[in-house]
Amino acid sequence: MIEDKRAEAIALKYDSEKDLAPKVLAKGKGKVAENILEKAKELNIPVQKDPSLTELLGKLDINETIPDELYRAVAEVFAFIYKMDRDAESRNR
């Protein structure tokens, strides 16, 4: 999940067994963005703030695969999320 201070949010989805690359799952501004962020919080999905990436991903359509030029930036987001998940698992043991 990516958020910026202008109340815009983009939710990404990636299933390494089904998808060739991450896809835009949901996106929105204002109240829609607030709802996306609230749902992420309810589901304990980490949120990363990145205004530049949010702006670029916001130009994509729902279910659109991210373009090659955004792979590196999105990979960093997923690495951040995976690290947070591993850290949380370690603390819960």
Backbone as a printed PyTorch tensor [residue, N CA C, xyz], in Angstrom:
tensor([[[  0.8500,  -1.1570,   0.0000],
         [  0.0000,   0.0000,   0.0000],
         [  0.8980,   1.2220,   0.0000]],

        [[  0.5520,   2.1940,  -0.7750],
         [  1.3270,   3.4270,  -0.8620],
         [  0.3840,   4.5920,  -0.6330]],

        [[  0.8520,   5.5820,   0.1390],
         [  0.0090,   6.7220,   0.4740],
         [  0.8400,   7.9870,   0.3720]],

        [[  0.2140,   9.1050,   0.0790],
         [  0.9100,  10.3770,   0.1760],
         [  0.0300,  11.3740,   0.9110]],

        [[  0.5820,  12.5420,   1.2360],
         [ -0.1120,  13.4990,   2.0950],
         [ -1.2810,  14.2080,   1.4130]],

        [[ -1.4830,  14.0270,   0.1280],
         [ -2.6070,  14.6460,  -0.5780],
         [ -3.8360,  13.7500,  -0.5640]],

        [[ -3.8960,  12.8170,   0.3620],
         [ -5.0200,  11.8870,   0.4770],
         [ -5.2480,  11.1320,  -0.8300]],

        [[ -4.1860,  10.5550,  -1.3250],
         [ -4.2630,   9.6720,  -2.4870],
         [ -3.6270,   8.3560,  -2.0760]],

        [[ -4.2480,   7.2410,  -2.4350],
         [ -3.7190,   5.9340,  -2.0480],
         [ -3.8200,   4.9700,  -3.2210]],

        [[ -2.8280,   4.0890,  -3.2930],
         [ -2.7810,   3.0510,  -4.3170],
         [ -2.5420,   1.7310,  -3.5950]],

        [[ -3.3670,   0.7380,  -3.8630],
         [ -3.1620,  -0.5980,  -3.3090],
         [ -2.6220,  -1.4820,  -4.4290]],

        [[ -1.5490,  -2.2010,  -4.1170],
         [ -0.9340,  -3.0940,  -5.0970],
         [ -1.1730,  -4.5430,  -4.7090]],

        [[ -1.2120,  -5.4090,  -5.7100],
         [ -1.3890,  -6.8390,  -5.4940],
         [ -0.3200,  -7.5720,  -6.2900]],

        [[  0.2590,  -8.5950,  -5.6520],
         [  1.2170,  -9.4210,  -6.3840],
         [  1.1790, -10.8360,  -5.8310]],

        [[  0.9080, -11.7820,  -6.6870],
         [  0.9340, -13.1990,  -6.3520],
         [  1.9720, -13.8260,  -7.2760]],

        [[  3.1110, -14.1830,  -6.7120],
         [  4.2230, -14.6710,  -7.5340],
         [  3.8760, -15.9410,  -8.3100]],

        [[  2.8610, -16.6640,  -7.8610],
         [  2.4650, -17.8810,  -8.5710],
         [  1.5000, -17.6040,  -9.7260]],

        [[  0.8470, -16.4410,  -9.7070],
         [ -0.1550, -16.1380, -10.7300],
         [  0.2000, -14.9410, -11.6050]],

        [[  0.9000, -13.9690, -11.0310],
         [  1.1340, -12.7060, -11.7240],
         [  2.5710, -12.5880, -12.2210]],

        [[  2.7290, -12.0120, -13.4020],
         [  4.0680, -11.7380, -13.9220],
         [  4.6840, -10.5340, -13.2200]],

        [[  3.8340,  -9.6140, -12.7950],
         [  4.2860,  -8.3940, -12.1150],
         [  3.1410,  -7.8930, -11.2370]],

        [[  3.4520,  -7.0040, -10.2940],
         [  2.3860,  -6.4310,  -9.4550],
         [  1.3580,  -5.6760, -10.2910]],

        [[  0.1440,  -5.6210,  -9.7580],
         [ -0.9580,  -4.9240, -10.4130],
         [ -1.5670,  -3.9180,  -9.4440]],

        [[ -2.2400,  -2.9280,  -9.9980],
         [ -2.9840,  -1.9700,  -9.1880],
         [ -4.2950,  -2.6420,  -8.7830]],

        [[ -4.4770,  -2.8140,  -7.4870],
         [ -5.6790,  -3.4480,  -6.9570],
         [ -6.7850,  -2.4230,  -6.7120]],

        [[ -6.3950,  -1.2720,  -6.1740],
         [ -7.3550,  -0.1970,  -5.8910],
         [ -6.6010,   1.1190,  -5.8910]],

        [[ -7.3290,   2.1970,  -6.1510],
         [ -6.7150,   3.5150,  -6.0850],
         [ -7.8060,   4.5380,  -5.8650]],

        [[ -7.4140,   5.6570,  -5.2880],
         [ -8.4070,   6.6940,  -5.0850],
         [ -7.8280,   7.9220,  -4.4250]],

        [[ -8.6310,   8.9690,  -4.4250],
         [ -8.2650,  10.2350,  -3.7980],
         [ -9.3560,  10.6050,  -2.8050]],

        [[ -9.0100,  11.4620,  -1.8690],
         [ -9.9910,  11.9540,  -0.9130],
         [-10.5920,  10.8460,  -0.0740]],

        [[-11.9190,  10.7780,  -0.0500],
         [-12.6290,   9.7990,   0.7790],
         [-12.3090,   8.3650,   0.3550]],

        [[-12.1690,   8.1300,  -0.9320],
         [-11.8230,   6.7840,  -1.4120],
         [-10.4510,   6.3850,  -0.8720]],

        [[ -9.5000,   7.3020,  -0.9150],
         [ -8.1650,   7.0330,  -0.3770],
         [ -8.2460,   6.7370,   1.1190]],

        [[ -9.0430,   7.5120,   1.8310],
         [ -9.2090,   7.2750,   3.2720],
         [ -9.7750,   5.8820,   3.5270]],

        [[-10.7320,   5.4530,   2.7110],
         [-11.3050,   4.1120,   2.8610],
         [-10.2770,   3.0220,   2.5770]],

        [[ -9.4570,   3.2210,   1.5550],
         [ -8.4020,   2.2510,   1.2360],
         [ -7.4380,   2.1370,   2.4110]],

        [[ -7.0320,   3.2700,   2.9540],
         [ -6.0920,   3.2720,   4.0730],
         [ -6.7120,   2.6660,   5.3290]],

        [[ -7.9880,   2.9360,   5.5570],
         [ -8.6840,   2.3630,   6.7150],
         [ -8.7460,   0.8430,   6.5980]],

        [[ -9.0490,   0.3540,   5.4020],
         [ -9.1090,  -1.0920,   5.1720],
         [ -7.7300,  -1.7230,   5.3650]],

        [[ -6.6970,  -1.0560,   4.8990],
         [ -5.3330,  -1.5590,   5.0960],
         [ -5.0220,  -1.6740,   6.5840]],

        [[ -5.4210,  -0.6730,   7.3410],
         [ -5.1800,  -0.6900,   8.7880],
         [ -5.9290,  -1.8510,   9.4410]],

        [[ -7.1970,  -2.0400,   9.0620],
         [ -8.0030,  -3.1390,   9.6100],
         [ -7.3590,  -4.4970,   9.3380]],

        [[ -6.7620,  -4.6350,   8.1680],
         [ -6.1660,  -5.9080,   7.7520],
         [ -4.6790,  -6.0080,   8.0930]],

        [[ -4.1730,  -5.0180,   8.8290],
         [ -2.7480,  -4.9770,   9.1960],
         [ -1.8300,  -5.0230,   7.9820]],

        [[ -2.2230,  -4.3300,   6.9370],
         [ -1.3950,  -4.2270,   5.7380],
         [ -0.5220,  -2.9880,   5.8840]],

        [[  0.7960,  -3.1520,   5.7790],
         [  1.6890,  -1.9940,   5.9220],
         [  1.4290,  -0.9410,   4.8490]],

        [[  1.6320,   0.3030,   5.2270],
         [  1.4660,   1.4360,   4.3200],
         [  2.7980,   2.1580,   4.2170]],

        [[  3.2210,   2.4240,   3.0080],
         [  4.4490,   3.1790,   2.7880],
         [  4.0910,   4.4810,   2.0900]],

        [[  4.6090,   5.5790,   2.5960],
         [  4.3530,   6.8870,   1.9900],
         [  5.4270,   7.1870,   0.9510]],

        [[  5.0000,   7.4550,  -0.2680],
         [  5.9200,   7.7810,  -1.3530],
         [  5.1620,   8.6100,  -2.3890]],

        [[  5.1560,   9.9380,  -2.2250],
         [  4.3790,  10.8040,  -3.1190],
         [  4.7140,  10.6370,  -4.5990]],

        [[  5.9890,  10.4840,  -4.9310],
         [  6.3830,  10.3490,  -6.3430],
         [  5.8190,   9.0750,  -6.9520]],

        [[  5.9750,   7.9770,  -6.2270],
         [  5.4850,   6.6950,  -6.7280],
         [  3.9560,   6.6820,  -6.7680]],

        [[  3.3280,   7.2840,  -5.7750],
         [  1.8650,   7.3770,  -5.7640],
         [  1.3680,   8.1020,  -7.0070]],

        [[  2.0320,   9.1840,  -7.3550],
         [  1.6370,   9.9510,  -8.5410],
         [  1.7580,   9.1080,  -9.8100]],

        [[  2.8670,   8.3870,  -9.9430],
         [  3.0770,   7.5580, -11.1360],
         [  2.0830,   6.4030, -11.2020]],

        [[  1.8960,   5.7190, -10.0780],
         [  0.9740,   4.5850, -10.0610],
         [ -0.4770,   5.0350, -10.2270]],

        [[ -0.7640,   6.2540,  -9.8070],
         [ -2.1150,   6.7890,  -9.9360],
         [ -2.5580,   6.9590, -11.3820]],

        [[ -1.6150,   6.9700, -12.2940],
         [ -1.9360,   7.0970, -13.7220],
         [ -2.3570,   5.7670, -14.3470]],

        [[ -2.1250,   4.6730, -13.6070],
         [ -2.4810,   3.3480, -14.1120],
         [ -3.9450,   3.0440, -13.8070]],

        [[ -4.5150,   2.1200, -14.5630],
         [ -5.8890,   1.6840, -14.3400],
         [ -5.9230,   0.5470, -13.3220]],

        [[ -7.0820,   0.3280, -12.7220],
         [ -7.2830,  -0.8090, -11.8290],
         [ -7.0030,  -2.0900, -12.6220]],

        [[ -6.3080,  -3.0350, -11.9900],
         [ -5.8980,  -4.3190, -12.5810],
         [ -4.8100,  -4.1920, -13.6400]],

        [[ -4.2910,  -3.0010, -13.8480],
         [ -3.2010,  -2.8250, -14.8110],
         [ -1.8850,  -3.2490, -14.1670]],

        [[ -1.1050,  -4.0020, -14.9160],
         [  0.2160,  -4.4220, -14.4590],
         [  1.1490,  -3.2230, -14.4900]],

        [[  2.0080,  -3.1250, -13.4760],
         [  2.9220,  -1.9830, -13.4490],
         [  3.8940,  -2.0720, -14.6230]],

        [[  4.2680,  -0.9510, -15.2040],
         [  5.2040,  -0.9640, -16.3350],
         [  6.6310,  -1.2760, -15.8730]],

        [[  7.4270,  -1.7520, -16.8130],
         [  8.8150,  -2.1310, -16.5210],
         [  9.5850,  -1.0400, -15.7910]],

        [[  9.3730,   0.2140, -16.1810],
         [ 10.1590,   1.3030, -15.5930],
         [  9.8390,   1.5410, -14.1160]],

        [[  8.7580,   0.9520, -13.6060],
         [  8.4260,   1.1070, -12.1800],
         [  8.7640,  -0.1340, -11.3570]],

        [[  9.2930,  -1.1890, -12.0000],
         [  9.6100,  -2.4270, -11.2840],
         [ 10.4940,  -2.1790, -10.0690]],

        [[ 11.5680,  -1.4390, -10.2560],
         [ 12.5320,  -1.2380,  -9.1750],
         [ 11.8780,  -0.5430,  -7.9780]],

        [[ 11.1420,   0.5200,  -8.2380],
         [ 10.4980,   1.2710,  -7.1550],
         [  9.4600,   0.4100,  -6.4340]],

        [[  8.6700,  -0.3360,  -7.1950],
         [  7.6480,  -1.1870,  -6.5840],
         [  8.2990,  -2.3560,  -5.8500]],

        [[  9.3940,  -2.8800,  -6.3740],
         [ 10.1170,  -3.9510,  -5.6830],
         [ 10.5980,  -3.4790,  -4.3180]],

        [[ 11.0120,  -2.2310,  -4.2270],
         [ 11.4300,  -1.6780,  -2.9380],
         [ 10.2610,  -1.6170,  -1.9590]],

        [[  9.0800,  -1.3070,  -2.4520],
         [  7.8820,  -1.2880,  -1.5960],
         [  7.5960,  -2.6940,  -1.0750]],

        [[  7.6190,  -3.6840,  -1.9660],
         [  7.3560,  -5.0520,  -1.5330],
         [  8.4450,  -5.5650,  -0.5970]],

        [[  9.6910,  -5.1910,  -0.8220],
         [ 10.7710,  -5.5800,   0.0880],
         [ 10.5250,  -4.9930,   1.4760]],

        [[ 10.0860,  -3.7490,   1.5310],
         [  9.7490,  -3.0900,   2.7950],
         [  8.6380,  -3.8630,   3.5130]],

        [[  7.6050,  -4.2450,   2.7800],
         [  6.4770,  -4.9640,   3.3730],
         [  6.9080,  -6.3430,   3.8620]],

        [[  7.6710,  -7.0720,   3.0490],
         [  8.1270,  -8.3980,   3.4570],
         [  8.9990,  -8.3170,   4.7030]],

        [[  9.8410,  -7.2840,   4.7870],
         [ 10.6900,  -7.1140,   5.9660],
         [  9.8310,  -6.8440,   7.1980]],

        [[  8.8280,  -5.9960,   7.0540],
         [  7.9370,  -5.7150,   8.1850],
         [  7.2160,  -6.9850,   8.6330]],

        [[  6.7800,  -7.8010,   7.6800],
         [  6.1090,  -9.0610,   8.0200],
         [  7.0500, -10.0000,   8.7660]],

        [[  8.2830, -10.1250,   8.2950],
         [  9.2610, -10.9900,   8.9670],
         [  9.5670, -10.4840,  10.3660]],

        [[  9.7300,  -9.1720,  10.5050],
         [ 10.0030,  -8.5890,  11.8200],
         [  8.8460,  -8.8490,  12.7800]],

        [[  7.6250,  -8.7190,  12.2930],
         [  6.4440,  -8.9580,  13.1340],
         [  6.3730, -10.4260,  13.5480]],

        [[  6.6750, -11.3330,  12.6240],
         [  6.6780, -12.7580,  12.9500],
         [  7.7230, -13.0730,  14.0060]],

        [[  8.8930, -12.4620,  13.9090],
         [  9.9630, -12.6820,  14.8860],
         [  9.5400, -12.2230,  16.2740]],

        [[  8.8610, -11.0820,  16.3390],
         [  8.4190, -10.5540,  17.6360],
         [  7.3180, -11.4100,  18.2520]],

        [[  6.5350, -12.0760,  17.4240],
         [  5.4100, -12.8770,  17.9130],
         [  5.7970, -14.2960,  18.2990]],

        [[  7.0220, -14.6520,  18.1160],
         [  7.4610, -16.0260,  18.4590],
         [  7.7510, -16.1600,  19.9100]]])
